[in-house]
Amino acid sequence: MPTKTEGSIRVGIGGWTFESWRGTFYPKDLPQKRELEYAGQHLTAIEINGTYYGSQKPESFARWRAETPESFVFSVKGPRFATNRSVLAEAGSSIQRFLASGVTELKEKLGPINWQFLPTKKFDPADFEAFLKLLPDKAGGLAIRHVVEVRHESFRVPEFVALLRKYRIATVLTDKDAFPEIPDITADFVYLRLQRSAEKVATGYPPKELDKWAERARAWAMGGAPEDLKPIGAAEKKASKSRDVFIFMINGFKPKAPAAAMALIERVGR
């Protein structure tokens, strides 16, 4: 269990329904309806991707909550209808519909909401701030944490970092070469989507790479920052005493994502 000065570190995958995980991650004789239950026993978080493409039923969120362990957390992708638009200030109705769609049925297991933008979306300070203003701190009686996933190099500037800190919103840190690396801490949590799982490595990532990410995760959880990741913006005026850390193994060679996540969980001791 985390100490009072150390945030939680949760590690998982994107979704839990994937044919290539059957017989590799999931036992061959495991019924499909029990896959989430099994994933919950071996991972500590899952990022729900289906919400990006369409709405889910409130009963589904409630069932997912019931099928996972007490300490499990679901991150949820915000709908593309909110982010894939030229004028972000007009996203308010899409955001509100999503938050009222039943996602809060996850209750205490609701983690950060990831608002993912297209690689073609460039940084326009006024446009992007208009979107951040629309993201509520609470919904359905729950405190809501937000993270944005930007994929255009124009966001890799100090002005973007400062804007996120103003609204206490995190940005996704990725290791994918095609997307900008922004390691700056802008909220009370850190959110990673790692995308370099390799087919020929048993654990998806080489052991030394997993060791490195585990060390970084512990530094963030203790309120610090890894020395080997160079920030884009200014240093935090007042660092948190502790932070929650969310790490998701996404894509790369997707069949190895669960193995990579479990190997990292073993290293961080959670």
N, C-alpha and C positions, 0 to 999 in steps of 0.2 A: 504494500500500500504506500502511496506517496506520503511524504512527511508534510508538515505545515508549510515548509519552504520549498516544496517541490510540486510542480503541477503534474497532471497525469500525462502519460504517453500512450496513445492508442494507435494501433496499426491494423490496417485491413486492405480490402480490395474494392474494386468497383463492381457492384452488383453481386449476385450469387448464383445466377442461372447461366451456365455456360457448358455446352456439350463436352468440350475438351477437358473439363475438370472432373467428369464422371469416369471413375476408374483410375484417376491420377490423384486428385485431391479428395473427392468423395469416394467412398467404398462402392464397388460395382453393384452390390445388392441394395444400396440405400435408395428408398423411394424418393422421387423428386420432391414430394411435398415436405420431406424432412431435411432438405438441403440447407435451408436457412438455420435450422436448429443445429445442424452439424457445424456449419460455418461459425456460428456463435460460440461453440465450444472450443474452437481452435484459433479464432481471431478475436480482436477486441473492438473492431469497428468495421462498418461497411458504408461505402458511398452509394446512395441510391441514384442511379442514372436515368431510370425511366421517367422520372418527373420532368426531365428536360424536354422530353418529346410530347408528353401529354399528362393529363391529370390522373390521379389514382383515387380510389374510393377510401373514405374515412375508415371503413371496416378493414381495409388492407393494412393501413398504418397501425391500427390497433392490434391486428393479428401478428404483424411483424414484431411489435413491441412485446407481445406475450410469448413469442417463440424464442426469444433471446435472453441471455443471462442478465442479471440485475445491473451489472456494471457496463453493459454493452452500449455502444453509441452508434447512431445512424447520422451520417452527414447526408444532406439532400441537395440535389442540383435544382436550382431555380429554373423556371420554364424559359425556353428559347424565345417565346413570344415577348418576354420582357427585355431581353438583351439584344436580340437580332433586329434592331431597328435603327433608323438613321437619326431619329430625335429621341434621346433617352428620357427626356423630361415627360414624354407621353406614355411612359411605362407604368404609371401608377395603378391603373385598373388591373393590369396583368399581375402585378405584384400582390395586390390585395386579394384577387381571386385565388391566387396560389396559396396564400397564407390562410385563407378561409376554406380551402379544399379538403381539409382533414389532416394535414401534415402535423398539426399540433396533437393529434392522437398518439403520437410517439411519446409525448409527455417528457419525462426526465431523460429519455433516451434520444431526444432530438439534439443533434450536434449542430455545427455550423451549416449555413445554407451557402452553397457555392453558386455564384452568378458567373457563368462562363460566357465569354465574348468571342466572336469570330476572329480569326487571324487578320482579317481585313479591317477590323475596327481600330481606328487610330485614336490617339489621345488628344481630345479636345477638352481642356480644363473646365470650361463652363458647361459643356454638354455632360461630362462625366460627373461633375459635382451635382448637377440637377438630378442625376440618377441616385447618387448616394443619399441625397436628402429624402428620397422616397422610401428608403429602407428603414422600417420601424425597429425600435429596440425591444418591443414586446408584441406578442400576438397570442390570442387564446389563453391569456394568463401566464404565458411563459416568456422568459427572457430569450431574445433571439440574437445569435451571433452571425455576422455576415462575412464572407470572403469573396473577393472578386478574382476571376481568372482571366487575365488579359494576355493576348498572344501576339501583339504587334510591338515591334522594337521601340516605337515612339513613346511607350509608357515607361521606358527605362530612364527616367529623369527624376531629379530631386523634387520637382514640383508635384509629381504624382505621389511620391512618398508622403510629402507634407499634407496633401489633400486627404489621403487615407487616414493619417494620424488625427486630422481634424475631426473625423467622424468615427474614429476608433474601429476601423474596418481593416481586416487583414487582406493580404494578397497571396495568391498561390505561388509557392516556390516550386519550380520544376527543374528537372535535370535534362530535359529534352532540348537538343541543340537548336531546333527550329523555333523555339519560343524564348522570350527574354528571361534571363535569370535576375530576379529581384529578391534578394535575401533580407531586405530591411524588415524590421519588426514594427508593425503599425497598429497592433491591437494586443489584447491580453492573451492571445493564443497564436500558434504558428500552424500553418496548413501546407502540407507537401503532397504533390502528386508526382511520383517517381515513375519514369517511363523507359527505363533501359534494361528491362529483364531480357536475358539472353537465352536462347534455346539450348545451347551447349553447356550451360552452367547449371548444376543440379539445383542450386538455390536461387536461380534467376540472376542474382548479383554475385560477383566474386566475394568471398569471405572478407577480404580487406575493405571492399566498398561498403559492405554491411556494417563492419566495425566502425567505419568512418561516420556513417549515418547515425549509428547508435550513439556515438560520442557527441555528435551535433545535437541530437535529440535531448540528451541529458543536459547539455549546456543550456538549451532553450528552456527546458523544464525548471531549471534552477534559477531562471531569471537572467541568464547571461546570453552570450551569442558566440557562435563558432568563430575562431580567429581566421579560419581559412576561407571564409565567404566575405567578400568585400561589399559593403553596403553602397547603395547608390546615393542616398540622401544623407542628411545630417544625423548625428547620433541622437538617440532618445534623450529628452531632457530629464526624464525620471524613469528609469527602468523598473519593470515589475519585479516583485520579490520571487514570483514564480509564474509559470505559464503552462497552459495545457498545450499539448502537441498532438497533431493529427497527421498521420502518414498513410498514404494510400498507394499501393502498387498498381499502377494503371498501364495497360497496354505493354509496349515493348513486345516481347514474346509472351502473350497473355496466358497461355497454359501454365507458365511458371510463376504467375503472380501470387497464388496462395503460398507456394514454397518460399518465395522471397519474404512475404509478410510474416510467416511463422518463424523464419530464421532471424528476422529483425526483432520480433517479439521476444525470442529467446535471449537476444543480446541486451535488450533494454530491461529485461526482468519483469515484464508486466503480463 
